[in-house]
Amino acid sequence: MLQSHHYRITKQRRSLLEYLCGFKEQYVSITQVTEHMKQLYPGMSYNTVYRNLKDFSELGIIETKNKPTGACVKYQCDFDRLHHHHFICQNCGRVREVKMCPLTIFQDQLEGCVIEGHRFELYGLCPKCAKLQ
């Protein structure tokens, strides 16, 4: 995908993608990503990591999310999938896709408004964590 959009596949980009592949089911903070990359490449700057993450996000390789603790990213497994939302476990951080959209409910209540985008997330405990409660 990178080459088809005229991005070079460098060792650093390959390492970054390999690391992000481990986060298909949960988000990882950009700080954690940067720390990991600096361990592999001590001279790599935060700006370089951030710029690559921005490019990956624009290409649809990763999803980004702003949390109170900072920005996070998650590897996108299926690039051609349909519109979806997330259930996020508050205990382990595991993410599950919700393949329905409640936007029509909100549109009915916002007559005259032009909605240009949205993000819908549910929070709670996944089945595994709920059993531990």
Buried (B, 14 or more C-beta within 10 A) or exposed (E): EBEEEEBEEEEBBEBBBEBBEEBEBBBBBBBBBBEBBBEEBEEBEBEBBBEBBEBBBEBEBBBBBEEEEEBBBBBBEEEEEEEEBBBBBEEBBBBBEEEEBEEEEEEEEEEEEEEEEEEEEEEEBBEEBEEEE
